[in-house]
Amino acid sequence: MAKKKAQGKKGTYSELRLPVAAQYVRPVSRRPLILLGVLGVVLFALYVSADFFLADAGFVSNGPLSSSHAVLEDECEACHDAFGDVESEKCSLCHEKLGDKLGLYTFASHYLYRSNDFQRLVPSEHETSCAACHTEHEGREARITRIGDRRCQPCHEVASFSSDHPQLKPAAAEAADEDVLRFPHIHHVREVMKRQGLEDHERSCLYCHNPRPDGRSFEPLSFDRHCDPCHLTATERTEAVPLEEDGLPGVRTLEAVREAREPGTDWAFFMSPAEFRERGGLISKSPVYHRDPWVLDNLRRLRRYLYDDSVLAELLRASPEISAPALRTLYEEAIATLEGYAQGLRSRPEQEVQAELTKIEETLGNLRRALADPYTPLDETAFPLALASRREDVSEDDAEEVEEIATLLTSLCQRCHTLEKLTIARVQKDQRVLRRAELNHRAHIIEVRCLECHDKIPILENLDPSIPVSEIDPAIDRSSIQNLPSIEKCRECHNPDLASERCVTCHLFHPDQKRRSDLVLYVDAAGTG
């Protein structure tokens, strides 16, 4: 049988004429494969382009943006860099006020939240980007500001509120050891209930603790609103105090104050001489007002006699002892005093007076600008924050005499206030005790009453009028007691089985944006940027 014809043709290779198949000499063309690959790439590019420009970009995106960022759906570069990462600086372009040096939404501002203590504004080793907490591309209805606890735990080693959360720490804890105000709650609750005809003791709490409309905080305490109906009535009179004479310490009469015409004494021309009674080198005043200008002016003069260069005390109505976060209060009070000085000097034509007025108004302008934004750091060195030391040229006998006169002069004041270095001790009136947390009292009052949580002072146990107030131990009812509930009291409701125990239930990360400049100022800044 004849052999089958070999399929294909064979050639030879090298001088040895080794046989080799023809396809090895002339390989099959790869052009169709290349053309097919190019066609696939073109089709993929067309699909991606159509998806991005005509559809919802679902192929190239991780998902739809939230409703707040929906306008940026087709502008990936508005948030992402060339490598797909989200830069916090790009978030600031929309969320920060132009030219804002501090940055409301920066990570570092978290340390400043509610405290206004700018010493806490320091870089953190745990600093992270905005996108690490605020995750996008989860749909139009996603709430990217709702942050889970796992975002907080890398910096705060607290696994749960119901387990290892520390005890509540009041913002005013550093001043809690001293009583600067004589205010027994039990006595006042009884008096308010009697005078207002109240049967519900909770109503007596709200007589002084007036909640703001948002229910999260309270209005500052006010003497005129809360204390005036009972205290410093028209029949009250100061103790008789010696008049200043021949360089000896004492107080000035109303006529002497008018003749001196010192800055800030315009009140003397509106006060009636009939309020004073002089007899045998002594003088007394009735009625006595809260922050009575005659009393405070003479107290300032006595302090000047006993202490060196107490510049700050000249501008303040109360002591300068205050925590750093509340430094703004001192500035506001000093500004009010300087404004009074300026008002009294504007009608004086003397050249030296007008020159002094110019300096005062320039200082006022600088201070007002510093206070315009509540998040502007204040210069603590602008005023000394403590009274100067005692003058060395004043003998001990003279010092005791001055202090005795000051005690007599402020006898009515000291029924409630204390006197420190011849100044009225400053009272915390804003009632803010939590720096890092907020509690919505309106939401809680539906379930519990005031004294069910605030039980550090035993008010309920001592409401019986038959119990004399004098027999109640003052140690259990002092104004300095921070009447906050313990964390165990909060955990009765805030636990895995009942109310929320998430971090963001009580804590917020960013400062309160309501305290920023209003929208008009924002638009003005944006228009000039």
C-alpha positions as CSV (number, residue, x, y, z in Angstrom):
1,M,0.0,0.0,0.0
2,A,1.3,3.3,-0.9
3,K,2.1,5.6,1.9
4,K,-0.3,8.5,2.7
5,K,0.9,11.7,1.4
6,A,2.4,13.6,4.3
7,Q,0.3,16.6,5.3
8,G,2.0,19.9,5.0
9,K,5.4,20.6,3.6
10,K,8.6,20.3,5.5
11,G,11.6,22.4,4.9
12,T,15.2,22.1,6.0
13,Y,17.0,24.0,8.7
14,S,20.8,24.8,8.8
15,E,23.6,23.2,6.8
16,L,22.7,19.9,8.3
17,R,19.4,20.1,6.5
18,L,17.4,19.2,9.5
19,P,13.7,18.8,8.7
20,V,11.3,21.4,10.2
21,A,7.6,22.0,9.7
22,A,6.6,24.9,7.4
23,Q,4.5,26.6,10.1
24,Y,7.7,27.2,12.2
25,V,9.3,28.9,9.3
26,R,6.3,31.1,8.5
27,P,4.2,31.5,11.8
28,V,0.5,32.1,11.7
29,S,-0.4,35.9,11.7
30,R,-1.5,37.4,15.1
31,R,-3.2,40.5,13.5
32,P,-6.7,39.2,14.0
33,L,-6.0,38.7,17.7
34,I,-4.6,42.3,18.1
35,L,-7.6,43.8,16.2
36,L,-10.0,41.9,18.4
37,G,-8.2,43.3,21.6
38,V,-8.3,46.8,20.3
39,L,-12.0,46.4,19.5
40,G,-12.7,45.2,23.0
41,V,-10.9,48.2,24.6
42,V,-12.8,50.6,22.4
43,L,-16.1,49.0,23.3
44,F,-15.2,49.1,27.0
45,A,-14.3,52.8,26.8
46,L,-17.5,53.6,25.0
47,Y,-19.5,51.8,27.7
48,V,-17.7,53.6,30.5
49,S,-18.2,56.9,28.8
50,A,-21.9,56.3,28.2
51,D,-22.3,55.1,31.9
52,F,-20.5,58.2,33.2
53,F,-22.1,60.9,31.0
54,L,-25.5,59.4,30.2
55,A,-26.3,57.1,33.1
56,D,-25.6,57.2,36.9
57,A,-21.9,56.3,36.7
58,G,-22.7,53.1,38.5
59,F,-19.9,51.2,36.9
60,V,-17.0,53.6,37.8
61,S,-18.5,54.8,41.1
62,N,-19.0,52.9,44.4
63,G,-22.6,54.0,44.4
64,P,-24.8,57.1,44.4
65,L,-23.8,60.0,46.6
66,S,-25.9,61.2,49.5
67,S,-28.5,63.9,48.9
68,S,-26.2,66.6,50.4
69,H,-23.5,65.9,47.8
70,A,-25.7,64.8,44.9
71,V,-24.8,67.9,42.8
72,L,-21.2,66.5,42.7
73,E,-22.3,63.2,41.2
74,D,-20.5,63.9,37.9
75,E,-17.5,65.8,39.4
76,C,-15.3,63.1,40.9
77,E,-12.4,65.6,40.9
78,A,-14.3,67.8,43.4
79,C,-13.5,65.3,46.1
80,H,-11.0,62.8,44.8
81,D,-7.4,63.3,43.7
82,A,-5.7,61.6,40.8
83,F,-5.3,58.4,42.8
84,G,-8.9,58.2,44.0
85,D,-8.2,59.4,47.6
86,V,-10.5,62.0,49.2
87,E,-8.6,65.0,50.5
88,S,-9.9,66.8,53.6
89,E,-8.7,70.1,52.0
90,K,-11.3,69.6,49.3
91,C,-14.0,69.2,51.9
92,S,-13.0,72.5,53.4
93,L,-13.6,74.3,50.2
94,C,-17.3,74.0,50.8
95,H,-17.6,73.4,54.5
96,E,-15.2,76.0,55.9
97,K,-15.7,79.8,55.8
98,L,-13.2,81.3,53.5
99,G,-10.1,82.7,55.3
100,D,-10.9,80.8,58.5
101,K,-7.6,80.2,60.2
102,L,-8.9,77.9,62.9
103,G,-11.2,75.7,60.8
104,L,-14.5,74.6,62.3
105,Y,-14.4,71.2,60.7
106,T,-10.7,70.4,61.2
107,F,-9.7,67.4,63.2
108,A,-7.8,69.6,65.7
109,S,-10.9,71.7,66.5
110,H,-12.4,68.6,68.2
111,Y,-10.1,69.3,71.1
112,L,-11.6,72.8,71.3
113,Y,-15.2,71.7,71.4
114,R,-17.3,73.6,73.9
115,S,-14.3,74.4,76.1
116,N,-12.9,77.4,74.2
117,D,-9.6,76.4,75.7
118,F,-7.2,77.1,72.9
119,Q,-4.4,75.3,74.7
120,R,-6.1,72.1,73.6
121,L,-5.7,73.0,70.0
122,V,-2.7,70.8,69.3
123,P,-1.9,68.3,66.5
124,S,-3.0,64.7,67.3
125,E,-1.1,61.6,66.4
126,H,-4.5,60.0,65.6
127,E,-5.5,62.7,63.1
128,T,-7.5,61.3,60.3
129,S,-9.3,62.5,57.2
130,C,-12.9,63.6,56.9
131,A,-13.7,60.6,54.6
132,A,-12.5,58.1,57.3
133,C,-15.6,58.9,59.3
134,H,-18.0,60.4,56.7
135,T,-18.4,57.6,54.2
136,E,-20.0,58.4,50.9
137,H,-21.5,56.5,47.9
138,E,-24.0,54.7,50.1
139,G,-27.2,56.1,48.5
140,R,-29.2,59.3,48.4
141,E,-30.9,58.6,51.8
142,A,-27.6,57.8,53.6
143,R,-26.8,60.1,56.6
144,I,-23.1,60.5,56.4
145,T,-23.0,62.5,59.6
146,R,-24.3,59.5,61.6
147,I,-21.0,58.1,62.8
148,G,-20.7,54.7,64.5
149,D,-18.8,54.2,67.7
150,R,-16.1,52.3,65.9
151,R,-14.9,55.6,64.5
152,C,-14.3,57.0,68.0
153,Q,-12.6,54.0,69.6
154,P,-9.2,54.4,67.8
155,C,-8.6,57.5,69.9
156,H,-10.9,56.9,72.9
157,E,-10.4,53.5,74.6
158,V,-14.0,53.2,75.7
159,A,-15.8,50.1,74.4
160,S,-19.2,51.0,75.7
161,F,-21.1,53.6,77.8
162,S,-22.6,50.8,79.9
163,S,-19.2,49.2,80.7
164,D,-16.0,51.2,81.0
165,H,-17.1,54.8,80.4
166,P,-15.5,57.2,83.0
167,Q,-17.6,59.1,85.5
168,L,-19.1,62.4,84.4
169,K,-16.6,65.3,84.9
170,P,-18.1,68.8,85.4
171,A,-16.5,71.7,83.6
172,A,-16.4,73.7,86.8
173,A,-14.9,70.9,88.9
174,E,-11.8,73.0,89.6
175,A,-13.8,75.6,91.5
176,A,-16.1,73.1,93.3
177,D,-14.0,73.1,96.5
178,E,-14.7,76.7,97.3
179,D,-18.1,78.4,98.0
180,V,-18.2,81.8,96.4
181,L,-21.9,82.0,96.8
182,R,-24.0,81.4,99.9
183,F,-27.0,79.6,98.4
184,P,-28.7,76.8,100.2
185,H,-31.1,75.0,97.7
186,I,-33.3,73.5,100.4
187,H,-34.2,76.9,101.9
188,H,-34.8,78.5,98.5
189,V,-37.0,75.6,97.3
190,R,-39.2,76.0,100.4
191,E,-39.4,79.8,99.9
192,V,-40.3,79.7,96.2
193,M,-43.0,77.1,96.8
194,K,-44.5,79.2,99.6
195,R,-44.3,82.6,97.8
196,Q,-45.4,81.2,94.5
197,G,-48.1,79.0,96.0
198,L,-46.6,75.9,94.3
199,E,-47.5,72.3,95.3
200,D,-45.0,70.7,92.8
201,H,-41.4,71.1,94.0
202,E,-40.2,70.6,90.4
203,R,-41.8,73.9,89.5
204,S,-39.6,75.6,92.1
205,C,-36.5,74.2,90.3
206,L,-37.6,75.8,87.0
207,Y,-38.2,79.1,88.8
208,C,-34.4,79.7,88.6
209,H,-33.3,77.1,86.1
210,N,-35.0,78.4,82.9
211,P,-34.3,76.1,79.9
212,R,-33.4,77.5,76.5
213,P,-35.8,76.8,73.6
214,D,-33.6,73.9,72.4
215,G,-34.0,72.2,75.7
216,R,-30.2,71.4,75.9
217,S,-29.0,74.2,78.2
218,F,-30.3,76.9,80.5
219,E,-30.4,80.7,80.5
220,P,-27.8,82.4,82.8
221,L,-29.0,83.1,86.3
222,S,-30.1,86.7,86.8
223,F,-30.4,88.6,90.0
224,D,-33.0,90.9,88.6
225,R,-35.2,88.0,87.4
226,H,-34.6,85.4,90.1
227,C,-33.4,87.1,93.3
228,D,-34.7,90.7,93.3
229,P,-38.3,89.9,94.5
230,C,-36.9,88.8,97.9
231,H,-33.4,90.3,98.2
232,L,-32.3,93.9,98.6
233,T,-35.7,95.4,99.3
234,A,-36.3,99.1,99.5
235,T,-35.8,99.1,103.3
236,E,-32.3,97.6,103.3
237,R,-29.5,99.8,104.5
238,T,-25.7,99.5,104.6
239,E,-23.8,99.6,107.8
240,A,-22.5,103.0,108.8
241,V,-19.0,103.4,107.5
242,P,-16.4,106.1,108.2
243,L,-15.8,108.9,105.7
244,E,-12.5,109.5,104.1
245,E,-10.7,112.3,106.0
246,D,-7.2,113.8,105.9
247,G,-5.6,110.8,104.1
248,L,-7.2,108.3,106.4
249,P,-9.0,105.4,104.7
250,G,-12.7,105.7,104.3
251,V,-15.5,106.1,101.8
252,R,-16.4,109.2,99.7
253,T,-19.7,111.0,99.8
254,L,-21.8,111.4,96.7
255,E,-20.8,115.0,96.4
256,A,-17.1,114.1,96.5
257,V,-17.6,111.6,93.7
258,R,-19.4,114.2,91.6
259,E,-16.6,116.8,92.2
260,A,-13.8,114.4,91.2
261,R,-15.5,113.5,87.9
262,E,-13.4,110.5,87.5
263,P,-14.0,108.2,84.4
264,G,-16.8,105.8,85.0
265,T,-18.6,107.9,87.7
266,D,-21.5,109.3,85.6
267,W,-23.8,107.3,87.8
268,A,-23.2,109.9,90.6
269,F,-25.2,112.5,88.7
270,F,-28.2,110.2,88.5
271,M,-28.2,109.0,92.1
272,S,-30.3,110.9,94.6
273,P,-28.5,112.5,97.7
274,A,-31.6,111.5,99.7
275,E,-30.4,107.9,99.6
276,F,-27.5,108.8,102.0
277,R,-27.5,109.6,105.8
278,E,-24.5,111.2,107.4
279,R,-23.9,111.3,111.1
280,G,-20.7,111.8,113.2
281,G,-18.3,111.2,110.4
282,L,-20.2,108.0,109.3
283,I,-22.3,107.4,106.3
284,S,-24.9,104.8,105.3
285,K,-27.0,104.3,102.2
286,S,-30.6,103.1,101.5
287,P,-31.8,101.5,99.3
288,V,-28.9,99.4,98.2
289,Y,-29.0,98.0,94.6
290,H,-27.4,94.9,93.2
291,R,-24.0,96.0,91.9
292,D,-24.6,99.3,93.7
293,P,-22.2,101.8,91.9
294,W,-21.5,103.8,95.1
295,V,-20.6,100.6,97.0
296,L,-18.4,99.2,94.2
297,D,-16.7,102.6,93.6
298,N,-15.7,103.0,97.2
299,L,-14.7,99.3,97.4
300,R,-12.4,100.0,94.4
301,R,-10.8,102.9,96.2
302,L,-10.2,100.9,99.4
303,R,-8.6,98.2,97.2
304,R,-6.4,100.8,95.6
305,Y,-5.3,102.0,99.0
306,L,-4.2,98.4,100.0
307,Y,-2.9,96.9,96.8
308,D,-0.4,97.9,94.2
309,D,-1.3,98.6,90.6
310,S,-4.5,96.5,90.5
311,V,-5.3,97.5,86.9
312,L,-7.6,94.7,86.2
313,A,-9.6,95.2,89.4
314,E,-10.2,98.8,88.2
315,L,-12.1,97.5,85.2
316,L,-14.0,94.6,86.7
317,R,-17.0,94.5,89.0
318,A,-16.0,91.1,90.5
319,S,-12.8,89.2,91.1
320,P,-10.6,88.2,88.1
321,E,-10.4,84.6,89.3
322,I,-11.9,82.7,86.4
323,S,-11.1,79.5,84.4
324,A,-9.3,79.9,81.1
325,P,-12.3,78.8,79.0
326,A,-14.3,81.7,80.5
327,L,-11.7,84.3,79.8
328,R,-14.1,86.0,77.4
329,T,-16.3,87.0,80.4
330,L,-13.4,89.2,81.7
331,Y,-12.9,90.9,78.4
332,E,-16.7,91.6,78.0
333,E,-16.8,93.1,81.5
334,A,-13.7,95.2,80.9
335,I,-15.1,96.5,77.6
336,A,-18.3,97.5,79.3
337,T,-16.3,99.5,81.9
338,L,-14.2,101.2,79.2
339,E,-17.3,102.1,77.2
340,G,-18.6,103.8,80.4
341,Y,-15.3,105.7,80.7
342,A,-15.5,106.8,77.0
343,Q,-19.1,108.0,77.3
344,G,-18.2,110.2,80.3
345,L,-15.2,111.7,78.6
346,R,-16.9,112.6,75.2
347,S,-18.4,115.7,76.8
348,R,-15.1,116.9,78.2
349,P,-13.5,119.5,75.9
350,E,-10.0,119.4,77.6
351,Q,-7.2,118.5,75.2
352,E,-5.7,116.0,77.5
353,V,-9.1,114.4,78.1
354,Q,-9.7,114.0,74.4
355,A,-6.3,112.5,73.9
356,E,-7.1,109.9,76.6
357,L,-10.4,109.3,75.0
358,T,-8.7,108.5,71.7
359,K,-6.6,105.9,73.3
360,I,-9.6,104.3,75.1
361,E,-11.6,104.1,71.9
362,E,-8.7,102.6,70.0
363,T,-8.4,99.9,72.7
364,L,-12.1,99.3,72.6
365,G,-12.1,98.8,68.8
366,N,-9.3,96.2,69.1
367,L,-11.1,94.3,71.9
368,R,-14.5,94.4,70.1
369,R,-12.9,92.9,66.9
370,A,-11.2,90.2,69.0
371,L,-14.6,89.2,70.5
372,A,-16.5,89.4,67.2
373,D,-15.8,85.7,66.5
374,P,-16.4,83.4,69.5
375,Y,-13.6,81.1,68.3
376,T,-10.9,83.8,68.1
377,P,-8.2,83.0,70.7
378,L,-7.9,85.8,73.4
379,D,-4.6,87.1,74.6
380,E,-4.4,86.2,78.3
381,T,-1.6,88.7,78.8
382,A,-3.7,91.7,77.8
383,F,-4.9,92.0,81.5
384,P,-3.3,90.6,84.6
385,L,-5.4,87.7,85.8
386,A,-4.6,88.1,89.5
387,L,-4.7,91.0,91.9
388,A,-1.3,92.5,92.8
389,S,0.3,91.9,96.1
390,R,-0.2,94.0,99.2
391,R,1.5,97.4,99.4
392,E,4.6,97.3,101.6
393,D,4.1,100.8,102.9
394,V,0.8,100.0,104.5
395,S,1.0,98.9,108.2
396,E,-0.8,95.9,109.5
397,D,-3.1,98.2,111.6
398,D,-4.0,100.3,108.6
399,A,-4.6,97.1,106.6
400,E,-6.9,95.7,109.2
401,E,-8.8,99.0,109.3
402,V,-9.3,99.1,105.6
403,E,-10.5,95.5,105.5
404,E,-12.9,96.3,108.4
405,I,-14.3,99.2,106.5
406,A,-14.7,97.1,103.3
407,T,-16.5,94.4,105.4
408,L,-19.0,97.0,106.8
409,L,-19.5,98.5,103.3
410,T,-20.4,95.2,101.7
411,S,-22.3,93.7,104.6
412,L,-25.5,93.3,102.5
413,C,-23.5,91.9,99.6
414,Q,-21.9,89.3,101.9
415,R,-25.3,87.8,102.7
416,C,-24.9,85.9,99.4
417,H,-21.3,86.7,98.2
418,T,-17.9,86.3,99.6
419,L,-15.2,89.0,99.7
420,E,-11.7,88.1,98.5
421,K,-8.9,90.6,98.5
422,L,-11.4,93.4,98.7
423,T,-13.3,92.2,95.6
424,I,-16.6,90.4,95.3
425,A,-15.9,86.7,94.4
426,R,-17.1,85.9,90.9
427,V,-20.1,83.7,90.5
428,Q,-20.6,81.2,87.7
429,K,-24.0,82.1,86.3
430,D,-24.1,80.3,83.0
431,Q,-24.8,76.9,84.7
432,R,-22.8,75.0,82.0
433,V,-21.2,72.1,83.7
434,L,-20.5,69.6,80.9
435,R,-17.8,70.6,78.4
436,R,-17.7,67.6,76.0
437,A,-21.3,66.4,76.1
438,E,-24.8,67.8,75.7
439,L,-27.9,66.6,77.5
440,N,-31.4,67.2,76.1
441,H,-33.4,68.0,79.2
442,R,-36.6,68.3,77.2
443,A,-36.3,64.7,76.1
444,H,-35.6,63.4,79.6
445,I,-38.2,65.3,81.5
446,I,-40.9,63.1,79.9
447,E,-39.5,60.1,81.6
448,V,-38.0,61.3,84.9
449,R,-38.3,64.4,87.1
450,C,-35.5,66.8,88.0
451,L,-34.7,65.6,91.5
452,E,-34.8,61.9,90.4
453,C,-31.5,62.5,88.6
454,H,-30.1,65.5,90.5
455,D,-30.1,64.0,93.9
456,K,-26.6,65.0,95.3
457,I,-28.4,67.6,97.5
458,P,-31.1,65.9,99.6
459,I,-33.9,68.4,98.8
460,L,-36.8,65.9,98.9
461,E,-35.8,64.6,102.3
462,N,-35.9,68.1,103.8
463,L,-39.0,69.7,102.2
464,D,-41.0,69.3,105.4
465,P,-41.5,72.8,106.8
466,S,-41.4,71.4,110.3
467,I,-37.6,70.7,109.9
468,P,-35.8,74.0,110.8
469,V,-33.4,75.1,108.1
470,S,-30.9,76.0,110.8
471,E,-30.7,72.3,111.7
472,I,-29.8,71.1,108.2
473,D,-26.1,70.4,107.9
474,P,-24.6,73.1,105.6
475,A,-22.1,70.6,104.3
476,I,-24.9,68.7,102.4
477,D,-26.4,71.9,100.8
478,R,-23.6,74.2,99.4
479,S,-23.7,76.2,96.2
480,S,-20.4,74.5,95.1
481,I,-21.9,71.0,95.0
482,Q,-22.1,69.9,91.4
483,N,-25.5,68.3,91.6
484,L,-24.9,66.0,88.7
485,P,-26.2,62.4,88.6
486,S,-23.6,59.6,88.7
487,I,-23.0,57.6,85.6
488,E,-24.8,54.7,87.2
489,K,-27.9,56.8,87.2
490,C,-27.6,57.3,83.5
491,R,-27.0,53.6,82.9
492,E,-30.3,52.7,84.3
493,C,-31.8,53.8,81.0
494,H,-28.8,54.0,78.6
495,N,-27.9,50.4,78.2
496,P,-28.0,47.8,75.4
497,D,-31.6,46.8,76.4
498,L,-33.2,50.3,76.6
499,A,-32.1,53.8,75.4
500,S,-29.2,54.5,73.1
501,E,-25.7,54.2,74.5
502,R,-23.9,55.4,71.3
503,C,-21.1,58.0,71.6
504,V,-22.9,60.5,69.5
505,T,-26.0,60.3,71.7
506,C,-24.3,62.8,74.0
507,H,-21.0,63.8,72.3
508,L,-20.4,65.8,69.2
509,F,-17.2,66.0,67.3
510,H,-17.2,69.5,65.8
511,P,-17.8,72.8,67.6
512,D,-21.3,74.3,67.7
513,Q,-21.7,75.8,64.3
514,K,-24.5,78.1,65.5
515,R,-21.9,80.3,67.1
516,R,-20.2,81.1,63.8
517,S,-20.7,84.3,61.9
518,D,-24.1,84.6,60.3
519,L,-24.8,83.8,56.6
520,V,-24.6,87.4,55.4
521,L,-21.0,87.6,56.7
522,Y,-20.2,84.3,55.1
523,V,-21.5,85.4,51.7
524,D,-19.6,88.7,52.0
525,A,-16.4,86.8,52.6
526,A,-17.1,84.4,49.7
527,G,-17.7,87.3,47.4
528,T,-14.4,88.9,48.2
529,G,-12.3,85.8,48.3
